[in-house]
Amino acid sequence: MISIKRAYETASPGDGQRLLVDRLWPRGVTREKLKIDEWYRSASPSAELRKWFGHDPARWPEFKKRYLAELESRPENWKPLLERAGKGKTTLVYGARDTEHNDAVVLKELLEAGLAGKRAAGIR
């Protein structure tokens, strides 16, 4: 199971493995408070795409399309996340204020589809 959680929310044991998926470290949060197991910067949107999007909900459909294209062109950047997510409860940690329009939402969908495909193919 994969969930997403803002970096500013309190970590809990139910989070399972906590993986930071933003390119930038969340402002004002210490490593101790964040309690992440790994930081996957390379799985985040490129700096250019992140700046273009600017967390503007009107740009969300196009951002999602462009980000998925970036991910598909660099599977080596997100496949390790897929492998980790297949091993148990995983929480993707992100810093954005908007809980519906951020890179972790897109990444979660991609990983869930990948895990579903592996299960359908009988791969663990």
N, C-alpha and C positions, 0 to 999 in steps of 0.2 A: 504494500500500500504506500502511495506517495501523497504527501500533503505539502502545503506551502504555508509559510509563516513569516511575518515581518520580523526583521532583526531586532526591533524595539519591543517585541513581546517577550515575556519571560520564557526561557527554555524549560521544558518539562521532560521527565523520564519517558512519557508517552510519545515523544517526538521521534524516538529511535535515533538513527544516525542523522546528524544535522550537517547539511552541505550548503555552504554559501555559494550562490550562483551569480553574484554581481561582479562586475569588473572593478568597481570601487568599494573600498571598505565603508560600511555604514558609519556615518558621522556620529561621533560622540559615544560609540559603543566600544567597550574594551573587549579584548579577546576572552578574558575570563567570563564576562557577562554573556557574550555571544555563544560560547560553548559549542563551537563547530568542530566537526571531525575532519573536515577537508574544505578547501577553498578552490572552486572550479572557475577561475577567472576566464579561462579560454572558452567556456561554454556560454558566456554572456554575449550580448550583441556587440558588434564592433563599436568603437568610439563614435564613428561617423553616424551609424544608424541610431545609436542612443541619443546623440545630440539632435539629429533630425526629428526624432519622435518627440522629445521633450515632454513626455508623459501627457501628450494632448490626446484625449479620448477620440477626437475626430479623426486622428491619424491611426487609430488602433488597427483597423482591418489591413491597411497597407503595411504597418509596422510588423504585424504578425506574419504576413506574406513574405516580407523581406528577411525577417529574422529566421523563419523556417528555411528559406533559401540559403542563408548563411550557414545554418546548422547542417543542412544536407550537403553542402560543399566541403564541410570540415567534420566528418563523422568522428575523426580521432579526438575531437574536442568534447564530444558528449557521450560517446560509447562507454567510457569508463563510468559515467554516471548511471548508465543503463545497467551495467554489470553490478554496481553497488546496490542499486534499487532492487535488483532481483534477489538480493540476499536478506531482505527484511524491511521493516518499517523505515521509511526515509522521509525526512522533512527538508524541502528546499527552502533555504533562508534567503530573503531579499530585503532591500532597504526602502523601496518605493512606498510612498504614502497610499497610492491608489492600489487597492487590493484586487481589482478586477482587470486592470490594464498595465501589466508589467511582464518582464521577461520570464519570471518564474512560472507564470500561468501558461505561457507557450511551451516552455521546457517540460512542465508537468504533463501536458497533453501529449507531447512527442514521446516522452519516456513511457507513459501508460500505453500508448499505441505500440511501442516497441516491445514492452513486456507481454502485452496481449498476443502479439505476433509470435513471440518465442513460445508462449504457452500453447498456442494453436499448433505450432510446429513440433511440440513435444520437447522443446529445448529448455533446460533449466539453467 
